[in-house]
Amino acid sequence: MIVSLSISNFRSFLNEQTFSLVASTRLPLKNNHPSHLISIPDNKKHHALKTAVLYGANGAGKSNLFKAMEYLKRLALKKHANKNNGTNREAFRFSNEIENSSFDLQFVIQEKLYCFGCVVNDQYIVEEWLVQIIGEEEKIIYERTTNDQGNVTIELGSHIKASNKLKAMAVIGGLPNQSFLATIEANLVDQDDYGMDISSALTWFKEYLVLISPNSSFGGLSLKLADEPQFQSFAGSFLKQASTGVEKLSTIKQEISEKELQDLLSQEDISHQDVISHLQESINSDKTGIFINLGENKELLVERTDKNRYYRLAIQTGHQHQMAEPIFLDLSEESDGTRRLLDLMPALYRLRNTNAVYFIDEIDRSMHPMLTREFLKFFLQSCEDGQRQIIVTTHESSLLDLELLRRDEIYFTEKDLLGATHLYPLSDFKIRSDLEIRKHYLQGRFGAIPFLGNLDNLSADIGV
């Protein structure tokens, strides 16, 4: 789970802004959803929150928080071919007040609270650190600095038991534009060589932090539906209860020839050699095959055997009709909202049993307001145990309801005169517990809404 993220000089964030998922101590437990609180390891004073909902006008910076998390995850894991690639950071462009960009993320995995952070410029990672936070103390796992000549220095914490290979890796340092986490994973195959703490950090970024953009689709959804009957039943039932018209789901797994595969690839401008290259990677990593998402419900599976076998995968939706048997349609024939909801189903299914974090940008994209609310409500009611979180950005004001969320779970984003984004929670405002939040938000009491000019004048100017 995430405890906090601090950002400065990235996209619309200038001076440091902190997105905190620490519950406000000013809110009494009574009538403030105590089931939304999660214990923080080695911290008896504070709790983390299960969810956060971010509001703001178009262009106010909601999605830039998502992009900051996306960038930090990529920076932590991405391996670079050479030092000249740079860091691909996106600094705040309306001021040169701050030279470097900084990120500081606190997260929990396996009942330990860690802090991973870095300071970057366009060319290299200036500083990087990974520490474990134990109460008021910090246990350093490693600290890294890069000088102006691009020389990387790594200092391992005195408390950790470093293997000879990890010590050697620290001496080498790695590329100046590549995180030490990525350097370790690229060069040390055995997890025993770099220890539990570094292994936990890598696992959290790779497996437990899931970022879903407005246009992203769940890769391998058809394969997951085909291989996991329980998930297929869960997703089908949810779509049915959501009044999408879908009664059930089915998948088609059709074996095709190599020529048919090449024809499909050529239609999508994907070379057969690229598939062979990916297949070779799967052989090197002991995977049984590769999955290729072509979009529009066109998915391919290449199973690695003595003679490679190729399959076309497709999802079909069953609709009840006057006829006894349901009528099945191709998923591409369904509405954007139904497809968007289906793409989000793995999040709800996985979060019932896994301590993951799902950050969904524009959750309400193509979905009905009532459906967006029920999605979040289902998570809050069915995923009560564990360290599971959903963070969303949205314009959907029906979520502004204290019967659904705590005040500290509602965040606003607003830009100042310099164009810099500021983050602040609803709990910063002194309001009555029975206040109709949605109404007062739309009236501008909490900011974070667009202030429109006189469009009547514009109509007159253009002769409308």
Phi, psi and omega per residue, in radians:
M1 nan 2.771 3.106
I2 -1.678 2.383 3.049
V3 -1.768 -0.745 3.097
S4 -2.854 2.753 3.026
L5 -2.425 2.159 3.081
S6 -1.962 2.408 -3.040
I7 -2.385 2.490 2.936
S8 -2.520 2.559 3.077
N9 0.944 0.917 3.051
F10 -2.426 2.130 -3.094
R11 0.845 -2.070 -3.076
S12 -1.524 0.049 3.087
F13 -1.617 2.138 3.108
L14 -1.791 -1.526 3.066
N15 -1.232 2.720 -3.000
E16 -0.965 2.244 3.031
Q17 -2.115 2.436 -3.110
T18 -2.050 2.163 3.021
F19 -1.690 1.835 -3.030
S20 -1.850 2.299 3.035
L21 -1.866 0.461 3.036
V22 -1.565 2.225 -3.105
A23 -1.115 2.426 3.108
S24 -1.183 2.327 3.110
T25 -1.394 -0.110 -3.140
R26 -1.480 -0.159 3.124
L27 -1.683 2.127 3.110
P28 -1.157 2.660 -3.123
L29 -1.132 -0.642 -3.085
K30 -1.113 2.278 3.110
N31 1.085 0.339 3.109
N32 -2.221 0.726 3.023
H33 0.860 1.145 3.119
P34 -1.049 -0.393 3.118
S35 -1.239 -0.184 3.120
H36 -1.485 -0.057 -3.081
L37 -1.623 2.465 3.129
I38 -2.183 2.349 3.126
S39 -1.163 2.475 3.048
I40 -1.797 2.237 -3.108
P41 -0.958 2.387 3.077
D42 1.044 0.494 3.136
N43 -2.476 1.844 -3.089
K44 -1.577 -0.182 -3.079
K45 -1.575 -0.519 -2.990
H46 -2.212 2.766 3.070
H47 -2.243 2.727 3.009
A48 -1.653 2.908 -3.105
L49 -1.866 2.630 -3.103
K50 -1.329 -0.454 -3.034
T51 -2.621 2.851 2.997
A52 -2.597 2.410 -3.134
V53 -2.127 2.127 -3.059
L54 -1.847 2.274 3.119
Y55 -2.056 2.779 3.045
G56 2.922 2.804 3.100
A57 -1.156 2.830 3.040
N58 -1.002 2.275 3.140
G59 1.443 0.126 -3.113
A60 -1.447 -0.250 3.060
G61 2.013 0.129 3.114
K62 -1.001 -0.906 -3.089
S63 -1.215 -0.359 3.099
N64 -1.231 -0.464 3.005
L65 -1.159 -0.746 3.058
F66 -1.046 -0.783 -3.121
K67 -1.163 -0.553 3.078
A68 -1.141 -0.738 3.096
M69 -1.150 -0.689 3.115
E70 -1.088 -0.771 3.141
Y71 -1.130 -0.763 -3.115
L72 -1.120 -0.699 3.094
K73 -1.107 -0.771 3.127
R74 -1.109 -0.723 3.138
L75 -1.117 -0.673 -3.122
A76 -1.176 -0.568 -2.971
L77 -1.908 -0.409 -2.962
K78 -1.262 2.310 3.075
K79 -1.686 2.317 -3.110
H80 -1.781 2.578 3.113
A81 -1.347 -0.614 3.123
N82 -2.658 2.979 -3.034
K83 -1.386 -0.123 -3.068
N84 -1.575 0.015 -3.122
N85 -1.286 -0.329 -3.079
G86 1.291 -3.001 -3.086
T87 -1.836 -0.140 3.136
N88 0.997 0.548 3.106
R89 -1.331 2.801 3.101
E90 -2.153 1.637 -3.085
A91 -1.306 2.790 3.045
F92 -1.078 2.215 -2.934
R93 -1.739 -0.093 -3.081
F94 -1.754 0.201 3.114
S95 -2.870 2.535 3.023
N96 -1.924 0.488 -3.099
E97 -1.097 -0.641 -3.112
I98 -2.062 2.294 -3.081
E99 -1.416 -0.877 -3.051
N100 -1.704 2.792 3.018
S101 -1.803 2.555 -3.125
S102 -2.355 2.587 3.133
F103 -2.423 2.395 3.117
D104 -2.466 1.974 -3.050
L105 -2.081 2.203 3.029
Q106 -1.870 2.233 -3.098
F107 -2.507 2.807 -3.101
V108 -2.082 2.325 2.992
I109 -2.581 2.394 3.125
Q110 0.903 0.803 3.059
E111 1.047 0.519 3.040
K112 -2.267 2.439 3.105
L113 -1.724 2.127 -3.124
Y114 -2.035 2.762 2.994
C115 -2.240 2.083 3.036
F116 -1.996 2.277 -3.118
G117 -2.631 2.917 3.132
C118 -2.795 2.750 3.000
V119 -2.115 2.214 -3.050
V120 -2.296 2.668 2.900
N121 -2.113 -2.921 -3.068
D122 -1.184 -0.497 -3.027
Q123 -1.669 -0.705 -3.002
Y124 -2.661 2.963 3.067
I125 -1.478 1.937 -3.069
V126 -1.233 -0.792 3.119
E127 -2.444 2.685 3.077
E128 -2.688 2.519 -3.140
W129 -2.637 2.639 2.985
L130 -2.382 2.081 -3.137
V131 -2.320 2.680 2.970
Q132 -1.748 2.310 -3.139
I133 -1.756 2.093 -3.129
I134 -2.120 1.695 -3.061
G135 1.136 -2.100 3.124
E136 -1.648 0.022 -3.070
E137 -1.864 2.743 3.081
E138 -2.129 2.232 3.094
K139 -1.812 1.934 -3.065
I140 -1.263 2.213 3.015
I141 -1.561 -0.891 2.975
Y142 -2.779 2.742 3.014
E143 -2.311 2.469 -3.068
R144 -2.334 2.452 3.028
T145 -2.324 2.676 3.071
T146 -2.266 2.236 -3.140
N147 -1.524 3.135 -3.061
D148 -1.130 -0.361 3.109
Q149 -1.528 0.002 3.129
G150 1.467 0.248 3.117
N151 -1.483 2.215 -3.064
V152 -1.709 2.288 3.080
T153 -2.089 2.229 3.131
I154 -2.025 2.293 3.027
E155 -2.066 2.090 3.109
L156 -1.472 2.537 3.141
G157 -1.112 2.504 -3.107
S158 -1.227 -0.305 -3.084
H159 -1.496 -0.305 -3.049
I160 -1.577 2.630 3.092
K161 -1.602 1.681 -3.067
A162 -1.563 2.320 3.060
S163 -1.279 2.899 3.113
N164 -1.085 -0.612 -3.139
K165 -1.173 -0.704 3.119
L166 -1.182 -0.673 3.090
K167 -1.093 -0.717 3.111
A168 -1.144 -0.673 3.121
M169 -1.125 -0.641 3.113
A170 -1.164 -0.619 3.110
V171 -1.181 -0.728 3.127
I172 -1.155 -0.752 3.039
G173 1.551 -0.788 -3.131
G174 1.673 -3.110 -3.126
L175 -1.235 2.528 -3.106
P176 -1.161 -0.429 -3.134
N177 -1.732 0.188 -3.125
Q178 -2.075 2.334 -3.136
S179 -1.126 2.697 3.103
F180 -1.165 -0.551 3.063
L181 -1.020 -0.838 -3.128
A182 -1.164 -0.633 3.115
T183 -1.102 -0.745 3.138
I184 -1.099 -0.849 -3.101
E185 -1.120 -0.590 -3.116
A186 -1.245 -0.430 -3.007
N187 -2.038 -0.352 -3.123
L188 -2.009 1.894 -3.065
V189 -1.335 -0.723 -3.066
D190 -1.456 2.132 -3.132
Q191 -1.081 -0.469 3.103
D192 -1.076 -0.398 -3.117
D193 -1.289 -0.443 -3.110
Y194 -2.074 0.066 2.937
G195 1.464 2.924 -3.023
M196 -1.190 -0.690 -3.059
D197 -1.134 -0.840 3.125
I198 -1.174 -0.677 3.088
S199 -1.053 -0.731 -3.138
S200 -1.119 -0.733 -3.140
A201 -1.106 -0.784 3.118
L202 -1.091 -0.757 -3.140
T203 -1.091 -0.723 -3.113
W204 -1.097 -0.823 -3.140
F205 -1.125 -0.701 -3.050
K206 -1.372 -0.700 -2.936
E207 -1.979 -0.476 -2.993
Y208 -1.901 -0.190 3.042
L209 -1.839 1.884 -3.061
V210 -1.999 2.137 -3.088
L211 -1.966 2.174 -3.076
I212 -2.097 1.945 -3.139
S213 -1.462 2.945 -3.098
P214 -1.031 -0.565 -3.062
N215 -1.844 0.057 -3.095
S216 -1.380 2.623 3.073
S217 -2.109 2.715 -3.108
F218 -1.314 1.917 3.128
G219 -1.139 2.281 3.124
G220 1.394 0.352 -3.121
L221 -1.073 -0.750 -3.134
S222 -1.120 -0.664 3.121
L223 -1.182 -0.678 3.112
K224 -1.129 -0.727 3.106
L225 -1.119 -0.666 -3.112
A226 -1.265 -0.661 -3.036
D227 -1.572 -0.287 -3.090
E228 -2.177 1.585 -3.128
P229 -0.995 -0.599 -3.140
Q230 -1.148 -0.705 3.098
F231 -1.172 -0.700 3.117
Q232 -1.049 -0.748 3.123
S233 -1.149 -0.748 3.130
F234 -1.074 -0.859 -3.103
A235 -1.122 -0.745 3.127
G236 -1.100 -0.738 3.139
S237 -1.140 -0.694 3.141
F238 -1.129 -0.764 3.124
L239 -1.097 -0.641 3.122
K240 -1.156 -0.837 -3.124
Q241 -1.163 -0.405 3.137
A242 -1.459 0.111 3.086
S243 1.027 0.692 3.079
T244 -1.457 -0.176 -3.052
G245 1.600 -0.189 3.128
V246 -1.476 2.197 3.139
E247 -1.649 -0.568 -3.115
K248 -2.804 2.911 3.119
L249 -2.103 2.620 3.025
S250 -2.509 2.809 3.122
T251 -2.231 2.592 3.087
I252 -1.988 2.220 3.075
K253 -2.129 1.743 -3.013
Q254 -1.948 2.132 3.112
E255 -1.255 2.397 3.128
I256 -2.230 2.832 3.136
S257 -1.417 2.938 3.120
E258 -1.123 -0.611 3.108
K259 -1.144 -0.732 3.106
E260 -1.113 -0.635 3.077
L261 -1.075 -0.834 -3.132
Q262 -1.069 -0.655 3.115
D263 -1.111 -0.752 3.121
L264 -1.130 -0.712 -3.130
L265 -1.155 -0.699 -3.124
S266 -1.138 -0.562 3.102
Q267 -1.142 -0.510 -3.123
E268 -1.778 0.171 3.123
D269 1.025 0.720 3.055
I270 -1.978 2.227 -3.091
S271 -1.386 2.568 3.085
H272 -1.077 -0.546 -3.136
Q273 -1.136 -0.599 3.085
D274 -1.074 -0.687 3.118
V275 -1.136 -0.767 3.123
I276 -1.076 -0.695 3.123
S277 -1.100 -0.801 3.108
H278 -1.116 -0.623 3.129
L279 -1.144 -0.667 3.093
Q280 -1.111 -0.671 3.073
E281 -1.081 -0.684 3.136
S282 -1.156 -0.590 3.096
I283 -1.153 -0.753 -3.125
N284 -1.168 -0.473 -3.105
S285 -1.789 0.203 3.090
D286 1.141 0.362 3.053
K287 -1.359 2.707 -3.104
T288 -1.499 -0.093 3.140
G289 2.953 -2.958 3.132
I290 -2.296 2.688 3.121
F291 -2.033 2.358 -3.122
I292 -2.167 2.102 3.123
N293 -1.717 2.005 3.141
L294 -1.680 -0.041 -3.117
G295 1.399 2.908 3.127
E296 0.900 0.760 3.092
N297 1.097 0.487 3.055
K298 -1.959 1.873 -3.084
E299 -2.299 2.484 -3.095
L300 -2.155 2.552 3.078
L301 -2.229 2.228 3.058
V302 -1.973 1.948 3.136
E303 -1.589 2.252 -3.118
R304 -1.459 1.971 3.063
T305 -2.386 -3.005 3.070
D306 -1.002 -0.686 3.004
K307 -2.134 1.962 -3.058
N308 -0.941 2.426 3.115
R309 -2.015 2.450 -3.031
Y310 -2.050 2.414 -3.112
Y311 -2.342 2.492 2.958
R312 -1.765 2.252 -3.100
L313 -1.944 2.510 3.122
A314 -2.649 2.596 3.101
I315 -1.840 2.390 3.069
Q316 -2.177 2.561 -3.131
T317 -1.948 2.296 -3.125
G318 -1.674 2.255 3.116
H319 -2.056 2.351 3.112
Q320 -1.291 2.456 -3.102
H321 -2.392 -3.136 3.101
Q322 -1.086 -0.493 3.079
M323 -1.224 2.745 -3.076
A324 -1.128 -0.730 -3.098
E325 -1.557 2.535 3.111
P326 -1.159 2.656 3.076
I327 -1.646 2.217 -3.104
F328 -1.753 2.346 3.086
L329 -2.049 2.690 3.019
D330 -1.204 2.512 -3.096
L331 -0.996 -0.569 -3.138
S332 -1.114 -0.293 3.119
E333 -1.487 -0.150 3.139
E334 -1.421 2.877 -3.140
S335 -1.178 2.794 3.088
D336 -1.038 -0.657 -3.125
G337 -1.125 -0.729 3.124
T338 -1.135 -0.740 3.135
R339 -1.173 -0.680 3.094
R340 -1.088 -0.772 3.136
L341 -1.095 -0.728 3.132
L342 -1.113 -0.633 3.109
D343 -1.157 -0.418 3.132
L344 -1.584 -0.166 -3.103
M345 -1.034 -0.695 3.113
P346 -1.020 -0.508 3.116
A347 -1.115 -0.908 -3.130
L348 -1.111 -0.675 -3.099
Y349 -1.178 -0.790 -3.079
R350 -1.247 -0.632 -3.054
L351 -1.212 -0.233 3.078
R352 -1.174 -0.431 -3.040
N353 -2.292 -0.032 -3.025
T354 -2.251 2.392 3.135
N355 -1.423 1.119 -3.121
A356 -1.798 2.932 3.042
V357 -2.101 2.185 3.066
Y358 -1.959 2.080 3.085
F359 -1.890 1.959 -3.038
I360 -1.958 2.001 3.115
D361 -1.487 2.228 -3.123
E362 0.978 1.077 -3.116
I363 -1.047 -0.496 -3.082
D364 -1.460 0.087 3.133
R365 -1.020 2.020 3.076
S366 1.252 0.011 -3.090
M367 -1.836 2.551 3.107
H368 -1.137 2.518 3.137
P369 -0.918 -0.737 -3.127
M370 -1.138 -0.596 -3.132
L371 -1.246 -0.672 3.084
T372 -1.072 -0.763 3.127
R373 -1.114 -0.777 -3.115
E374 -1.155 -0.585 3.093
F375 -1.049 -0.868 -3.129
L376 -1.199 -0.682 3.123
K377 -1.087 -0.710 3.124
F378 -1.063 -0.766 3.109
F379 -1.058 -0.838 -3.076
L380 -1.121 -0.534 -3.107
Q381 -1.561 -0.545 -3.015
S382 -1.777 -0.183 -3.115
C383 -2.096 0.952 -3.020
E384 -1.315 -0.583 -3.070
D385 -1.569 2.826 3.026
G386 1.443 -3.085 -3.076
Q387 -1.860 1.128 -3.062
R388 -1.912 2.456 -3.087
Q389 -2.461 2.582 2.911
I390 -2.214 2.239 3.077
I391 -2.069 2.309 -3.101
V392 -2.374 2.617 2.890
T393 -1.857 2.564 -3.042
T394 -2.874 2.818 2.908
H395 -1.897 -0.056 -3.014
E396 -1.277 1.841 -3.014
S397 -1.313 -0.195 -3.141
S398 -1.185 -0.257 3.089
L399 -1.382 -0.199 3.132
L400 -1.391 1.312 -3.027
D401 -2.520 2.079 -3.120
L402 -1.264 -0.151 2.978
E403 -1.321 -0.349 -3.119
L404 -1.801 -0.731 -3.013
L405 -2.238 2.736 2.977
R406 -1.394 2.797 3.118
R407 -1.123 -0.592 -3.123
D408 -1.416 -0.037 3.055
E409 -1.641 -0.029 -3.140
I410 -1.914 2.075 -3.113
Y411 -2.009 2.632 3.078
F412 -2.146 2.588 3.032
T413 -2.140 2.381 3.140
E414 -2.602 2.522 3.134
K415 -1.698 2.570 3.057
D416 -1.612 -2.988 -3.068
L417 -1.160 -0.384 3.096
L418 -1.459 -0.114 -3.073
G419 1.494 0.283 -3.127
A420 -1.649 2.399 -3.100
T421 -1.417 2.407 3.021
H422 -2.105 2.452 3.132
L423 -1.919 2.389 3.057
Y424 -2.736 2.492 -3.123
P425 -1.548 2.790 3.086
L426 -1.072 -0.476 -3.113
S427 -1.183 -0.166 3.041
D428 -1.266 -0.299 -3.122
F429 -1.690 2.462 3.060
K430 -1.565 1.856 -3.077
I431 -2.321 2.790 3.085
R432 -1.274 2.645 -3.131
S433 -1.204 -0.375 -3.125
D434 -1.750 0.203 -3.107
L435 -1.182 2.433 3.081
E436 -1.409 1.646 -3.003
I437 -1.050 -0.785 -3.069
R438 -1.004 -0.834 -3.102
K439 -1.065 -0.807 -3.080
H440 -1.255 -0.542 3.061
Y441 -1.111 -0.845 -3.118
L442 -1.154 -0.398 3.075
Q443 -1.456 -0.092 3.057
G444 1.628 0.172 -3.083
R445 -1.100 -0.607 -3.075
F446 -1.783 0.123 -3.080
G447 1.258 -2.765 3.041
A448 1.072 0.498 3.034
I449 -2.232 2.751 3.121
P450 -1.288 2.430 3.044
F451 -1.873 1.853 -3.005
L452 -1.458 2.544 3.027
G453 -1.325 -3.021 -3.118
N454 -1.443 1.704 -3.111
L455 -1.254 -0.333 3.080
D456 -1.117 -0.683 3.103
N457 -1.106 -0.692 3.120
L458 -1.098 -0.713 3.132
S459 -1.078 -0.704 -3.138
A460 -1.172 -0.690 -3.104
D461 -1.095 -0.603 -3.083
I462 -1.730 0.102 3.028
G463 1.345 0.500 3.112
V464 -1.535 nan nan
